[in-house]
Every structure is written in structure tokens, then in C-alpha cells.
Amino acid sequence: MSVTVYTKTHCPQCDATKRQLTKLGVDFDVVDLTSNPSKIEDFLAQGFKQTPIVVTDEASWSGYRPDMIKQTAQQSATVNA
């Protein structure tokens, strides 16, 4: 399962999301939005207004969402089993 976390610097919610994904054993890629301004425009056009933005094969969301992180970990464990 592919998981990408789009972050910005000095973002406590971003750090919390990455920490929780790591704790639950989910492999993920990190993209720093401050060095990808065109990606910011894309996400704003899609209605995302805060970071982190997490994109998986199954869903996408923004902000620190422990419920979605847990669901992603469960899906990841099922795919990797």
C-alpha cells in the first residue's frame, strides 16, 4: 500500500502524524510542500486547507487524524500479510 505524507516545516500535526504512522509500522514517503509550491496549488484546488495531507491508495485527508491513521495501519497490515 502506498502512503504519502505531505508536510511543511514547523508543523506539530505533521510530526504527530509521522510519529503515529511509524509507531504503527506503516511505511510512508514524505514530501515537503515548501519545496513543491505547485503541489500546494493542487491541494488547495482539491479543498485541502491544512497539513499534513495524507494520501493512500484508499483515502486522503488533512490534519492530524488518529482515526484515519489507525485505519491506514489496519489496511497496511492486511495488504502486507
Secondary structure, DSSP 8 states (H G I E B T S, - for coil): --EEEEE-TT-HHHHHHHHHHHHTT---EEEEGGG-HHHHHHHHHTT--SS-EEEESS-EEES--HHHHHHHHHHHHHHH-
